[in-house]
Amino acid sequence: MSIYLHLQTSAMEPKEVSRITEAYQQALRILSVQDHDDPLTELIAKKIIKIAQTGIKDPAQISALAIKELETREARYDPGPDW
């Protein structure tokens, strides 16, 4: 579970760690990522932490913004049906 490795090496307050962990778990549920060894979890973790560091406190909002960024990134790099 990649987010936990990131959080272990950070100097965050317990409340912030809790918010980030909750946002991460929400994002995994929404994206239906069940395999915590899936490389996508690393990308999700990094997005969640990056967004949380902007000062946003609500785990649901952090999760939603991370998912939106991931979807935008996927759409940008999608080669389409002709690929």
mmCIF file of the N, C-alpha and C atoms, coordinates in Angstrom:
data_MODEL
# 
_entry.id   MODEL 
# 
loop_
_atom_site.group_PDB 
_atom_site.id 
_atom_site.type_symbol 
_atom_site.label_atom_id 
_atom_site.label_alt_id 
_atom_site.label_comp_id 
_atom_site.label_asym_id 
_atom_site.label_entity_id 
_atom_site.label_seq_id 
_atom_site.pdbx_PDB_ins_code 
_atom_site.Cartn_x 
_atom_site.Cartn_y 
_atom_site.Cartn_z 
_atom_site.occupancy 
_atom_site.B_iso_or_equiv 
_atom_site.pdbx_formal_charge 
_atom_site.auth_seq_id 
_atom_site.auth_comp_id 
_atom_site.auth_asym_id 
_atom_site.auth_atom_id 
_atom_site.pdbx_PDB_model_num 
ATOM 1   N N  . MET A 1 1  ? 0.851   -1.179 0.000   1.00 0.00 ? 1  MET A N  1 
ATOM 2   C CA . MET A 1 1  ? 0.000   0.000  0.000   1.00 0.00 ? 1  MET A CA 1 
ATOM 3   C C  . MET A 1 1  ? 0.893   1.237  0.000   1.00 0.00 ? 1  MET A C  1 
ATOM 4   N N  . SER A 1 2  ? 1.017   1.793  -1.136  1.00 0.00 ? 2  SER A N  1 
ATOM 5   C CA . SER A 1 2  ? 2.021   2.823  -1.353  1.00 0.00 ? 2  SER A CA 1 
ATOM 6   C C  . SER A 1 2  ? 1.840   4.093  -0.527  1.00 0.00 ? 2  SER A C  1 
ATOM 7   N N  . ILE A 1 3  ? 0.638   4.485  -0.220  1.00 0.00 ? 3  ILE A N  1 
ATOM 8   C CA . ILE A 1 3  ? 0.475   5.738  0.521   1.00 0.00 ? 3  ILE A CA 1 
ATOM 9   C C  . ILE A 1 3  ? 1.071   5.621  1.924   1.00 0.00 ? 3  ILE A C  1 
ATOM 10  N N  . TYR A 1 4  ? 1.010   4.461  2.494   1.00 0.00 ? 4  TYR A N  1 
ATOM 11  C CA . TYR A 1 4  ? 1.521   4.286  3.849   1.00 0.00 ? 4  TYR A CA 1 
ATOM 12  C C  . TYR A 1 4  ? 3.037   4.425  3.892   1.00 0.00 ? 4  TYR A C  1 
ATOM 13  N N  . LEU A 1 5  ? 3.703   3.992  2.843   1.00 0.00 ? 5  LEU A N  1 
ATOM 14  C CA . LEU A 1 5  ? 5.152   4.171  2.756   1.00 0.00 ? 5  LEU A CA 1 
ATOM 15  C C  . LEU A 1 5  ? 5.502   5.647  2.657   1.00 0.00 ? 5  LEU A C  1 
ATOM 16  N N  . HIS A 1 6  ? 4.727   6.386  1.884   1.00 0.00 ? 6  HIS A N  1 
ATOM 17  C CA . HIS A 1 6  ? 4.953   7.830  1.757   1.00 0.00 ? 6  HIS A CA 1 
ATOM 18  C C  . HIS A 1 6  ? 4.718   8.545  3.091   1.00 0.00 ? 6  HIS A C  1 
ATOM 19  N N  . LEU A 1 7  ? 3.693   8.137  3.784   1.00 0.00 ? 7  LEU A N  1 
ATOM 20  C CA . LEU A 1 7  ? 3.337   8.812  5.038   1.00 0.00 ? 7  LEU A CA 1 
ATOM 21  C C  . LEU A 1 7  ? 4.324   8.496  6.160   1.00 0.00 ? 7  LEU A C  1 
ATOM 22  N N  . GLN A 1 8  ? 4.925   7.319  6.119   1.00 0.00 ? 8  GLN A N  1 
ATOM 23  C CA . GLN A 1 8  ? 5.894   6.949  7.153   1.00 0.00 ? 8  GLN A CA 1 
ATOM 24  C C  . GLN A 1 8  ? 7.131   7.833  7.110   1.00 0.00 ? 8  GLN A C  1 
ATOM 25  N N  . THR A 1 9  ? 7.469   8.324  5.937   1.00 0.00 ? 9  THR A N  1 
ATOM 26  C CA . THR A 1 9  ? 8.674   9.138  5.802   1.00 0.00 ? 9  THR A CA 1 
ATOM 27  C C  . THR A 1 9  ? 8.393   10.631 5.868   1.00 0.00 ? 9  THR A C  1 
ATOM 28  N N  . SER A 1 10 ? 7.167   11.006 6.125   1.00 0.00 ? 10 SER A N  1 
ATOM 29  C CA . SER A 1 10 ? 6.817   12.428 6.181   1.00 0.00 ? 10 SER A CA 1 
ATOM 30  C C  . SER A 1 10 ? 6.698   12.897 7.632   1.00 0.00 ? 10 SER A C  1 
ATOM 31  N N  . ALA A 1 11 ? 6.754   14.189 7.778   1.00 0.00 ? 11 ALA A N  1 
ATOM 32  C CA . ALA A 1 11 ? 6.631   14.784 9.113   1.00 0.00 ? 11 ALA A CA 1 
ATOM 33  C C  . ALA A 1 11 ? 5.259   15.440 9.256   1.00 0.00 ? 11 ALA A C  1 
ATOM 34  N N  . MET A 1 12 ? 4.210   14.676 9.046   1.00 0.00 ? 12 MET A N  1 
ATOM 35  C CA . MET A 1 12 ? 2.844   15.204 9.114   1.00 0.00 ? 12 MET A CA 1 
ATOM 36  C C  . MET A 1 12 ? 2.233   14.922 10.473  1.00 0.00 ? 12 MET A C  1 
ATOM 37  N N  . GLU A 1 13 ? 1.303   15.782 10.819  1.00 0.00 ? 13 GLU A N  1 
ATOM 38  C CA . GLU A 1 13 ? 0.537   15.606 12.047  1.00 0.00 ? 13 GLU A CA 1 
ATOM 39  C C  . GLU A 1 13 ? -0.416  14.419 11.885  1.00 0.00 ? 13 GLU A C  1 
ATOM 40  N N  . PRO A 1 14 ? -0.745  13.743 12.989  1.00 0.00 ? 14 PRO A N  1 
ATOM 41  C CA . PRO A 1 14 ? -1.657  12.591 12.910  1.00 0.00 ? 14 PRO A CA 1 
ATOM 42  C C  . PRO A 1 14 ? -2.998  12.902 12.238  1.00 0.00 ? 14 PRO A C  1 
ATOM 43  N N  . LYS A 1 15 ? -3.556  14.101 12.459  1.00 0.00 ? 15 LYS A N  1 
ATOM 44  C CA . LYS A 1 15 ? -4.832  14.454 11.824  1.00 0.00 ? 15 LYS A CA 1 
ATOM 45  C C  . LYS A 1 15 ? -4.686  14.510 10.305  1.00 0.00 ? 15 LYS A C  1 
ATOM 46  N N  . GLU A 1 16 ? -3.572  15.074 9.862   1.00 0.00 ? 16 GLU A N  1 
ATOM 47  C CA . GLU A 1 16 ? -3.341  15.174 8.430   1.00 0.00 ? 16 GLU A CA 1 
ATOM 48  C C  . GLU A 1 16 ? -3.144  13.780 7.816   1.00 0.00 ? 16 GLU A C  1 
ATOM 49  N N  . VAL A 1 17 ? -2.412  12.933 8.497   1.00 0.00 ? 17 VAL A N  1 
ATOM 50  C CA . VAL A 1 17 ? -2.217  11.556 8.030   1.00 0.00 ? 17 VAL A CA 1 
ATOM 51  C C  . VAL A 1 17 ? -3.563  10.851 7.929   1.00 0.00 ? 17 VAL A C  1 
ATOM 52  N N  . SER A 1 18 ? -4.405  11.056 8.913   1.00 0.00 ? 18 SER A N  1 
ATOM 53  C CA . SER A 1 18 ? -5.730  10.437 8.914   1.00 0.00 ? 18 SER A CA 1 
ATOM 54  C C  . SER A 1 18 ? -6.571  10.921 7.730   1.00 0.00 ? 18 SER A C  1 
ATOM 55  N N  . ARG A 1 19 ? -6.551  12.224 7.455   1.00 0.00 ? 19 ARG A N  1 
ATOM 56  C CA . ARG A 1 19 ? -7.309  12.779 6.323   1.00 0.00 ? 19 ARG A CA 1 
ATOM 57  C C  . ARG A 1 19 ? -6.801  12.219 4.997   1.00 0.00 ? 19 ARG A C  1 
ATOM 58  N N  . ILE A 1 20 ? -5.491  12.159 4.858   1.00 0.00 ? 20 ILE A N  1 
ATOM 59  C CA . ILE A 1 20 ? -4.896  11.657 3.621   1.00 0.00 ? 20 ILE A CA 1 
ATOM 60  C C  . ILE A 1 20 ? -5.230  10.179 3.428   1.00 0.00 ? 20 ILE A C  1 
ATOM 61  N N  . THR A 1 21 ? -5.136  9.421  4.486   1.00 0.00 ? 21 THR A N  1 
ATOM 62  C CA . THR A 1 21 ? -5.455  7.994  4.416   1.00 0.00 ? 21 THR A CA 1 
ATOM 63  C C  . THR A 1 21 ? -6.915  7.785  4.032   1.00 0.00 ? 21 THR A C  1 
ATOM 64  N N  . GLU A 1 22 ? -7.792  8.565  4.627   1.00 0.00 ? 22 GLU A N  1 
ATOM 65  C CA . GLU A 1 22 ? -9.220  8.458  4.303   1.00 0.00 ? 22 GLU A CA 1 
ATOM 66  C C  . GLU A 1 22 ? -9.475  8.823  2.842   1.00 0.00 ? 22 GLU A C  1 
ATOM 67  N N  . ALA A 1 23 ? -8.844  9.894  2.364   1.00 0.00 ? 23 ALA A N  1 
ATOM 68  C CA . ALA A 1 23 ? -9.012  10.305 0.967   1.00 0.00 ? 23 ALA A CA 1 
ATOM 69  C C  . ALA A 1 23 ? -8.503  9.229  0.020   1.00 0.00 ? 23 ALA A C  1 
ATOM 70  N N  . TYR A 1 24 ? -7.385  8.631  0.367   1.00 0.00 ? 24 TYR A N  1 
ATOM 71  C CA . TYR A 1 24 ? -6.792  7.563  -0.437  1.00 0.00 ? 24 TYR A CA 1 
ATOM 72  C C  . TYR A 1 24 ? -7.737  6.367  -0.517  1.00 0.00 ? 24 TYR A C  1 
ATOM 73  N N  . GLN A 1 25 ? -8.268  5.942  0.622   1.00 0.00 ? 25 GLN A N  1 
ATOM 74  C CA . GLN A 1 25 ? -9.192  4.800  0.645   1.00 0.00 ? 25 GLN A CA 1 
ATOM 75  C C  . GLN A 1 25 ? -10.453 5.102  -0.162  1.00 0.00 ? 25 GLN A C  1 
ATOM 76  N N  . GLN A 1 26 ? -10.953 6.341  -0.065  1.00 0.00 ? 26 GLN A N  1 
ATOM 77  C CA . GLN A 1 26 ? -12.138 6.728  -0.848  1.00 0.00 ? 26 GLN A CA 1 
ATOM 78  C C  . GLN A 1 26 ? -11.847 6.642  -2.338  1.00 0.00 ? 26 GLN A C  1 
ATOM 79  N N  . ALA A 1 27 ? -10.693 7.150  -2.740  1.00 0.00 ? 27 ALA A N  1 
ATOM 80  C CA . ALA A 1 27 ? -10.332 7.129  -4.159  1.00 0.00 ? 27 ALA A CA 1 
ATOM 81  C C  . ALA A 1 27 ? -10.223 5.687  -4.670  1.00 0.00 ? 27 ALA A C  1 
ATOM 82  N N  . LEU A 1 28 ? -9.611  4.831  -3.877  1.00 0.00 ? 28 LEU A N  1 
ATOM 83  C CA . LEU A 1 28 ? -9.503  3.424  -4.287  1.00 0.00 ? 28 LEU A CA 1 
ATOM 84  C C  . LEU A 1 28 ? -10.878 2.793  -4.458  1.00 0.00 ? 28 LEU A C  1 
ATOM 85  N N  . ARG A 1 29 ? -11.791 3.080  -3.514  1.00 0.00 ? 29 ARG A N  1 
ATOM 86  C CA . ARG A 1 29 ? -13.157 2.530  -3.618  1.00 0.00 ? 29 ARG A CA 1 
ATOM 87  C C  . ARG A 1 29 ? -13.861 3.053  -4.866  1.00 0.00 ? 29 ARG A C  1 
ATOM 88  N N  . ILE A 1 30 ? -13.786 4.366  -5.084  1.00 0.00 ? 30 ILE A N  1 
ATOM 89  C CA . ILE A 1 30 ? -14.481 4.969  -6.224  1.00 0.00 ? 30 ILE A CA 1 
ATOM 90  C C  . ILE A 1 30 ? -13.932 4.440  -7.543  1.00 0.00 ? 30 ILE A C  1 
ATOM 91  N N  . LEU A 1 31 ? -12.616 4.269  -7.615  1.00 0.00 ? 31 LEU A N  1 
ATOM 92  C CA . LEU A 1 31 ? -11.985 3.784  -8.839  1.00 0.00 ? 31 LEU A CA 1 
ATOM 93  C C  . LEU A 1 31 ? -11.991 2.255  -8.941  1.00 0.00 ? 31 LEU A C  1 
ATOM 94  N N  . SER A 1 32 ? -12.546 1.601  -7.946  1.00 0.00 ? 32 SER A N  1 
ATOM 95  C CA . SER A 1 32 ? -12.624 0.130  -7.896  1.00 0.00 ? 32 SER A CA 1 
ATOM 96  C C  . SER A 1 32 ? -11.252 -0.530 -7.995  1.00 0.00 ? 32 SER A C  1 
ATOM 97  N N  . VAL A 1 33 ? -10.290 0.046  -7.319  1.00 0.00 ? 33 VAL A N  1 
ATOM 98  C CA . VAL A 1 33 ? -8.945  -0.538 -7.260  1.00 0.00 ? 33 VAL A CA 1 
ATOM 99  C C  . VAL A 1 33 ? -8.893  -1.390 -6.001  1.00 0.00 ? 33 VAL A C  1 
ATOM 100 N N  . GLN A 1 34 ? -8.873  -2.708 -6.191  1.00 0.00 ? 34 GLN A N  1 
ATOM 101 C CA . GLN A 1 34 ? -8.876  -3.614 -5.050  1.00 0.00 ? 34 GLN A CA 1 
ATOM 102 C C  . GLN A 1 34 ? -7.501  -4.207 -4.775  1.00 0.00 ? 34 GLN A C  1 
ATOM 103 N N  . ASP A 1 35 ? -6.680  -4.266 -5.803  1.00 0.00 ? 35 ASP A N  1 
ATOM 104 C CA . ASP A 1 35 ? -5.339  -4.820 -5.666  1.00 0.00 ? 35 ASP A CA 1 
ATOM 105 C C  . ASP A 1 35 ? -4.388  -3.716 -5.220  1.00 0.00 ? 35 ASP A C  1 
ATOM 106 N N  . HIS A 1 36 ? -3.956  -3.756 -3.980  1.00 0.00 ? 36 HIS A N  1 
ATOM 107 C CA . HIS A 1 36 ? -3.096  -2.704 -3.453  1.00 0.00 ? 36 HIS A CA 1 
ATOM 108 C C  . HIS A 1 36 ? -1.679  -2.784 -4.006  1.00 0.00 ? 36 HIS A C  1 
ATOM 109 N N  . ASP A 1 37 ? -1.385  -3.813 -4.798  1.00 0.00 ? 37 ASP A N  1 
ATOM 110 C CA . ASP A 1 37 ? -0.100  -3.906 -5.481  1.00 0.00 ? 37 ASP A CA 1 
ATOM 111 C C  . ASP A 1 37 ? -0.191  -3.345 -6.907  1.00 0.00 ? 37 ASP A C  1 
ATOM 112 N N  . ASP A 1 38 ? -1.378  -2.929 -7.305  1.00 0.00 ? 38 ASP A N  1 
ATOM 113 C CA . ASP A 1 38 ? -1.583  -2.329 -8.622  1.00 0.00 ? 38 ASP A CA 1 
ATOM 114 C C  . ASP A 1 38 ? -0.749  -1.048 -8.721  1.00 0.00 ? 38 ASP A C  1 
ATOM 115 N N  . PRO A 1 39 ? 0.011   -0.864 -9.779  1.00 0.00 ? 39 PRO A N  1 
ATOM 116 C CA . PRO A 1 39 ? 0.819   0.356  -9.930  1.00 0.00 ? 39 PRO A CA 1 
ATOM 117 C C  . PRO A 1 39 ? -0.002  1.647  -9.876  1.00 0.00 ? 39 PRO A C  1 
ATOM 118 N N  . LEU A 1 40 ? -1.284  1.554  -10.179 1.00 0.00 ? 40 LEU A N  1 
ATOM 119 C CA . LEU A 1 40 ? -2.155  2.722  -10.119 1.00 0.00 ? 40 LEU A CA 1 
ATOM 120 C C  . LEU A 1 40 ? -2.220  3.288  -8.702  1.00 0.00 ? 40 LEU A C  1 
ATOM 121 N N  . THR A 1 41 ? -2.054  2.436  -7.693  1.00 0.00 ? 41 THR A N  1 
ATOM 122 C CA . THR A 1 41 ? -2.132  2.918  -6.310  1.00 0.00 ? 41 THR A CA 1 
ATOM 123 C C  . THR A 1 41 ? -1.033  3.939  -6.012  1.00 0.00 ? 41 THR A C  1 
ATOM 124 N N  . GLU A 1 42 ? 0.127   3.764  -6.619  1.00 0.00 ? 42 GLU A N  1 
ATOM 125 C CA . GLU A 1 42 ? 1.232   4.713  -6.431  1.00 0.00 ? 42 GLU A CA 1 
ATOM 126 C C  . GLU A 1 42 ? 0.867   6.078  -7.004  1.00 0.00 ? 42 GLU A C  1 
ATOM 127 N N  . LEU A 1 43 ? 0.281   6.086  -8.175  1.00 0.00 ? 43 LEU A N  1 
ATOM 128 C CA . LEU A 1 43 ? -0.145  7.329  -8.803  1.00 0.00 ? 43 LEU A CA 1 
ATOM 129 C C  . LEU A 1 43 ? -1.232  8.010  -7.980  1.00 0.00 ? 43 LEU A C  1 
ATOM 130 N N  . ILE A 1 44 ? -2.184  7.229  -7.498  1.00 0.00 ? 44 ILE A N  1 
ATOM 131 C CA . ILE A 1 44 ? -3.257  7.772  -6.663  1.00 0.00 ? 44 ILE A CA 1 
ATOM 132 C C  . ILE A 1 44 ? -2.667  8.361  -5.386  1.00 0.00 ? 44 ILE A C  1 
ATOM 133 N N  . ALA A 1 45 ? -1.761  7.654  -4.753  1.00 0.00 ? 45 ALA A N  1 
ATOM 134 C CA . ALA A 1 45 ? -1.142  8.129  -3.512  1.00 0.00 ? 45 ALA A CA 1 
ATOM 135 C C  . ALA A 1 45 ? -0.451  9.463  -3.717  1.00 0.00 ? 45 ALA A C  1 
ATOM 136 N N  . LYS A 1 46 ? 0.314   9.575  -4.779  1.00 0.00 ? 46 LYS A N  1 
ATOM 137 C CA . LYS A 1 46 ? 1.040   10.823 -5.049  1.00 0.00 ? 46 LYS A CA 1 
ATOM 138 C C  . LYS A 1 46 ? 0.089   11.982 -5.288  1.00 0.00 ? 46 LYS A C  1 
ATOM 139 N N  . LYS A 1 47 ? -0.981  11.736 -6.030  1.00 0.00 ? 47 LYS A N  1 
ATOM 140 C CA . LYS A 1 47 ? -1.981  12.791 -6.285  1.00 0.00 ? 47 LYS A CA 1 
ATOM 141 C C  . LYS A 1 47 ? -2.656  13.222 -4.993  1.00 0.00 ? 47 LYS A C  1 
ATOM 142 N N  . ILE A 1 48 ? -3.042  12.254 -4.165  1.00 0.00 ? 48 ILE A N  1 
ATOM 143 C CA . ILE A 1 48 ? -3.706  12.547 -2.900  1.00 0.00 ? 48 ILE A CA 1 
ATOM 144 C C  . ILE A 1 48 ? -2.803  13.405 -2.017  1.00 0.00 ? 48 ILE A C  1 
ATOM 145 N N  . ILE A 1 49 ? -1.561  13.020 -1.878  1.00 0.00 ? 49 ILE A N  1 
ATOM 146 C CA . ILE A 1 49 ? -0.623  13.764 -1.024  1.00 0.00 ? 49 ILE A CA 1 
ATOM 147 C C  . ILE A 1 49 ? -0.396  15.164 -1.574  1.00 0.00 ? 49 ILE A C  1 
ATOM 148 N N  . LYS A 1 50 ? -0.214  15.280 -2.871  1.00 0.00 ? 50 LYS A N  1 
ATOM 149 C CA . LYS A 1 50 ? 0.015   16.582 -3.504  1.00 0.00 ? 50 LYS A CA 1 
ATOM 150 C C  . LYS A 1 50 ? -1.166  17.522 -3.247  1.00 0.00 ? 50 LYS A C  1 
ATOM 151 N N  . ILE A 1 51 ? -2.363  17.021 -3.414  1.00 0.00 ? 51 ILE A N  1 
ATOM 152 C CA . ILE A 1 51 ? -3.557  17.844 -3.206  1.00 0.00 ? 51 ILE A CA 1 
ATOM 153 C C  . ILE A 1 51 ? -3.720  18.190 -1.736  1.00 0.00 ? 51 ILE A C  1 
ATOM 154 N N  . ALA A 1 52 ? -3.476  17.245 -0.861  1.00 0.00 ? 52 ALA A N  1 
ATOM 155 C CA . ALA A 1 52 ? -3.605  17.502 0.585   1.00 0.00 ? 52 ALA A CA 1 
ATOM 156 C C  . ALA A 1 52 ? -2.614  18.582 1.038   1.00 0.00 ? 52 ALA A C  1 
ATOM 157 N N  . GLN A 1 53 ? -1.470  18.641 0.407   1.00 0.00 ? 53 GLN A N  1 
ATOM 158 C CA . GLN A 1 53 ? -0.458  19.628 0.774   1.00 0.00 ? 53 GLN A CA 1 
ATOM 159 C C  . GLN A 1 53 ? -0.838  21.042 0.363   1.00 0.00 ? 53 GLN A C  1 
ATOM 160 N N  . THR A 1 54 ? -1.894  21.193 -0.434  1.00 0.00 ? 54 THR A N  1 
ATOM 161 C CA . THR A 1 54 ? -2.357  22.529 -0.818  1.00 0.00 ? 54 THR A CA 1 
ATOM 162 C C  . THR A 1 54 ? -3.198  23.168 0.283   1.00 0.00 ? 54 THR A C  1 
ATOM 163 N N  . GLY A 1 55 ? -3.518  22.387 1.307   1.00 0.00 ? 55 GLY A N  1 
ATOM 164 C CA . GLY A 1 55 ? -4.287  22.928 2.425   1.00 0.00 ? 55 GLY A CA 1 
ATOM 165 C C  . GLY A 1 55 ? -5.731  22.467 2.471   1.00 0.00 ? 55 GLY A C  1 
ATOM 166 N N  . ILE A 1 56 ? -6.166  21.717 1.492   1.00 0.00 ? 56 ILE A N  1 
ATOM 167 C CA . ILE A 1 56 ? -7.531  21.198 1.497   1.00 0.00 ? 56 ILE A CA 1 
ATOM 168 C C  . ILE A 1 56 ? -7.644  20.169 2.609   1.00 0.00 ? 56 ILE A C  1 
ATOM 169 N N  . LYS A 1 57 ? -8.672  20.293 3.426   1.00 0.00 ? 57 LYS A N  1 
ATOM 170 C CA . LYS A 1 57 ? -8.815  19.440 4.611   1.00 0.00 ? 57 LYS A CA 1 
ATOM 171 C C  . LYS A 1 57 ? -9.816  18.304 4.460   1.00 0.00 ? 57 LYS A C  1 
ATOM 172 N N  . ASP A 1 58 ? -10.808 18.472 3.600   1.00 0.00 ? 58 ASP A N  1 
ATOM 173 C CA . ASP A 1 58 ? -11.888 17.490 3.470   1.00 0.00 ? 58 ASP A CA 1 
ATOM 174 C C  . ASP A 1 58 ? -11.435 16.282 2.645   1.00 0.00 ? 58 ASP A C  1 
ATOM 175 N N  . PRO A 1 59 ? -11.405 15.087 3.258   1.00 0.00 ? 59 PRO A N  1 
ATOM 176 C CA . PRO A 1 59 ? -10.964 13.892 2.529   1.00 0.00 ? 59 PRO A CA 1 
ATOM 177 C C  . PRO A 1 59 ? -11.767 13.630 1.252   1.00 0.00 ? 59 PRO A C  1 
ATOM 178 N N  . ALA A 1 60 ? -13.071 13.877 1.289   1.00 0.00 ? 60 ALA A N  1 
ATOM 179 C CA . ALA A 1 60 ? -13.904 13.644 0.104   1.00 0.00 ? 60 ALA A CA 1 
ATOM 180 C C  . ALA A 1 60 ? -13.501 14.586 -1.029  1.00 0.00 ? 60 ALA A C  1 
ATOM 181 N N  . GLN A 1 61 ? -13.199 15.821 -0.686  1.00 0.00 ? 61 GLN A N  1 
ATOM 182 C CA . GLN A 1 61 ? -12.780 16.795 -1.697  1.00 0.00 ? 61 GLN A CA 1 
ATOM 183 C C  . GLN A 1 61 ? -11.394 16.435 -2.245  1.00 0.00 ? 61 GLN A C  1 
ATOM 184 N N  . ILE A 1 62 ? -10.489 16.032 -1.369  1.00 0.00 ? 62 ILE A N  1 
ATOM 185 C CA . ILE A 1 62 ? -9.155  15.612 -1.802  1.00 0.00 ? 62 ILE A CA 1 
ATOM 186 C C  . ILE A 1 62 ? -9.274  14.439 -2.770  1.00 0.00 ? 62 ILE A C  1 
ATOM 187 N N  . SER A 1 63 ? -10.076 13.469 -2.395  1.00 0.00 ? 63 SER A N  1 
ATOM 188 C CA . SER A 1 63 ? -10.281 12.284 -3.225  1.00 0.00 ? 63 SER A CA 1 
ATOM 189 C C  . SER A 1 63 ? -10.871 12.663 -4.587  1.00 0.00 ? 63 SER A C  1 
ATOM 190 N N  . ALA A 1 64 ? -11.898 13.488 -4.573  1.00 0.00 ? 64 ALA A N  1 
ATOM 191 C CA . ALA A 1 64 ? -12.561 13.899 -5.816  1.00 0.00 ? 64 ALA A CA 1 
ATOM 192 C C  . ALA A 1 64 ? -11.604 14.644 -6.741  1.00 0.00 ? 64 ALA A C  1 
ATOM 193 N N  . LEU A 1 65 ? -10.795 15.529 -6.186  1.00 0.00 ? 65 LEU A N  1 
ATOM 194 C CA . LEU A 1 65 ? -9.842  16.278 -7.006  1.00 0.00 ? 65 LEU A CA 1 
ATOM 195 C C  . LEU A 1 65 ? -8.765  15.362 -7.586  1.00 0.00 ? 65 LEU A C  1 
ATOM 196 N N  . ALA A 1 66 ? -8.313  14.404 -6.804  1.00 0.00 ? 66 ALA A N  1 
ATOM 197 C CA . ALA A 1 66 ? -7.304  13.458 -7.291  1.00 0.00 ? 66 ALA A CA 1 
ATOM 198 C C  . ALA A 1 66 ? -7.871  12.623 -8.437  1.00 0.00 ? 66 ALA A C  1 
ATOM 199 N N  . ILE A 1 67 ? -9.094  12.153 -8.283  1.00 0.00 ? 67 ILE A N  1 
ATOM 200 C CA . ILE A 1 67 ? -9.732  11.357 -9.335  1.00 0.00 ? 67 ILE A CA 1 
ATOM 201 C C  . ILE A 1 67 ? -9.909  12.202 -10.592 1.00 0.00 ? 67 ILE A C  1 
ATOM 202 N N  . LYS A 1 68 ? -10.323 13.443 -10.416 1.00 0.00 ? 68 LYS A N  1 
ATOM 203 C CA . LYS A 1 68 ? -10.508 14.340 -11.561 1.00 0.00 ? 68 LYS A CA 1 
ATOM 204 C C  . LYS A 1 68 ? -9.187  14.539 -12.302 1.00 0.00 ? 68 LYS A C  1 
ATOM 205 N N  . GLU A 1 69 ? -8.098  14.749 -11.563 1.00 0.00 ? 69 GLU A N  1 
ATOM 206 C CA . GLU A 1 69 ? -6.789  14.912 -12.186 1.00 0.00 ? 69 GLU A CA 1 
ATOM 207 C C  . GLU A 1 69 ? -6.365  13.643 -12.930 1.00 0.00 ? 69 GLU A C  1 
ATOM 208 N N  . LEU A 1 70 ? -6.627  12.494 -12.323 1.00 0.00 ? 70 LEU A N  1 
ATOM 209 C CA . LEU A 1 70 ? -6.282  11.233 -12.971 1.00 0.00 ? 70 LEU A CA 1 
ATOM 210 C C  . LEU A 1 70 ? -7.087  11.029 -14.252 1.00 0.00 ? 70 LEU A C  1 
ATOM 211 N N  . GLU A 1 71 ? -8.362  11.374 -14.209 1.00 0.00 ? 71 GLU A N  1 
ATOM 212 C CA . GLU A 1 71 ? -9.212  11.235 -15.390 1.00 0.00 ? 71 GLU A CA 1 
ATOM 213 C C  . GLU A 1 71 ? -8.764  12.188 -16.481 1.00 0.00 ? 71 GLU A C  1 
ATOM 214 N N  . THR A 1 72 ? -8.386  13.399 -16.117 1.00 0.00 ? 72 THR A N  1 
ATOM 215 C CA . THR A 1 72 ? -7.912  14.386 -17.087 1.00 0.00 ? 72 THR A CA 1 
ATOM 216 C C  . THR A 1 72 ? -6.621  13.905 -17.721 1.00 0.00 ? 72 THR A C  1 
ATOM 217 N N  . ARG A 1 73 ? -5.733  13.372 -16.907 1.00 0.00 ? 73 ARG A N  1 
ATOM 218 C CA . ARG A 1 73 ? -4.463  12.852 -17.412 1.00 0.00 ? 73 ARG A CA 1 
ATOM 219 C C  . ARG A 1 73 ? -4.705  11.686 -18.370 1.00 0.00 ? 73 ARG A C  1 
ATOM 220 N N  . GLU A 1 74 ? -5.612  10.800 -17.994 1.00 0.00 ? 74 GLU A N  1 
ATOM 221 C CA . GLU A 1 74 ? -5.908  9.641  -18.833 1.00 0.00 ? 74 GLU A CA 1 
ATOM 222 C C  . GLU A 1 74 ? -6.476  10.085 -20.169 1.00 0.00 ? 74 GLU A C  1 
ATOM 223 N N  . ALA A 1 75 ? -7.369  11.064 -20.149 1.00 0.00 ? 75 ALA A N  1 
ATOM 224 C CA . ALA A 1 75 ? -7.981  11.557 -21.383 1.00 0.00 ? 75 ALA A CA 1 
ATOM 225 C C  . ALA A 1 75 ? -6.939  12.211 -22.284 1.00 0.00 ? 75 ALA A C  1 
ATOM 226 N N  . ARG A 1 76 ? -5.986  12.909 -21.695 1.00 0.00 ? 76 ARG A N  1 
ATOM 227 C CA . ARG A 1 76 ? -4.934  13.569 -22.471 1.00 0.00 ? 76 ARG A CA 1 
ATOM 228 C C  . ARG A 1 76 ? -4.035  12.562 -23.178 1.00 0.00 ? 76 ARG A C  1 
ATOM 229 N N  . TYR A 1 77 ? -3.752  11.445 -22.536 1.00 0.00 ? 77 TYR A N  1 
ATOM 230 C CA . TYR A 1 77 ? -2.830  10.464 -23.077 1.00 0.00 ? 77 TYR A CA 1 
ATOM 231 C C  . TYR A 1 77 ? -3.505  9.301  -23.781 1.00 0.00 ? 77 TYR A C  1 
ATOM 232 N N  . ASP A 1 78 ? -4.804  9.320  -23.852 1.00 0.00 ? 78 ASP A N  1 
ATOM 233 C CA . ASP A 1 78 ? -5.524  8.238  -24.512 1.00 0.00 ? 78 ASP A CA 1 
ATOM 234 C C  . ASP A 1 78 ? -5.289  8.327  -26.015 1.00 0.00 ? 78 ASP A C  1 
ATOM 235 N N  . PRO A 1 79 ? -4.646  7.326  -26.599 1.00 0.00 ? 79 PRO A N  1 
ATOM 236 C CA . PRO A 1 79 ? -4.366  7.379  -28.034 1.00 0.00 ? 79 PRO A CA 1 
ATOM 237 C C  . PRO A 1 79 ? -5.603  7.152  -28.911 1.00 0.00 ? 79 PRO A C  1 
ATOM 238 N N  . GLY A 1 80 ? -6.696  6.773  -28.308 1.00 0.00 ? 80 GLY A N  1 
ATOM 239 C CA . GLY A 1 80 ? -7.930  6.589  -29.054 1.00 0.00 ? 80 GLY A CA 1 
ATOM 240 C C  . GLY A 1 80 ? -8.021  5.252  -29.744 1.00 0.00 ? 80 GLY A C  1 
ATOM 241 N N  . PRO A 1 81 ? -9.110  5.005  -30.464 1.00 0.00 ? 81 PRO A N  1 
ATOM 242 C CA . PRO A 1 81 ? -9.366  3.696  -31.073 1.00 0.00 ? 81 PRO A CA 1 
ATOM 243 C C  . PRO A 1 81 ? -8.424  3.366  -32.231 1.00 0.00 ? 81 PRO A C  1 
ATOM 244 N N  . ASP A 1 82 ? -7.785  4.353  -32.845 1.00 0.00 ? 82 ASP A N  1 
ATOM 245 C CA . ASP A 1 82 ? -6.897  4.092  -33.976 1.00 0.00 ? 82 ASP A CA 1 
ATOM 246 C C  . ASP A 1 82 ? -5.510  3.635  -33.537 1.00 0.00 ? 82 ASP A C  1 
ATOM 247 N N  . TRP A 1 83 ? -5.216  3.683  -32.277 1.00 0.00 ? 83 TRP A N  1 
ATOM 248 C CA . TRP A 1 83 ? -3.885  3.341  -31.782 1.00 0.00 ? 83 TRP A CA 1 
ATOM 249 C C  . TRP A 1 83 ? -3.601  1.930  -31.934 1.00 0.00 ? 83 TRP A C  1 
# 
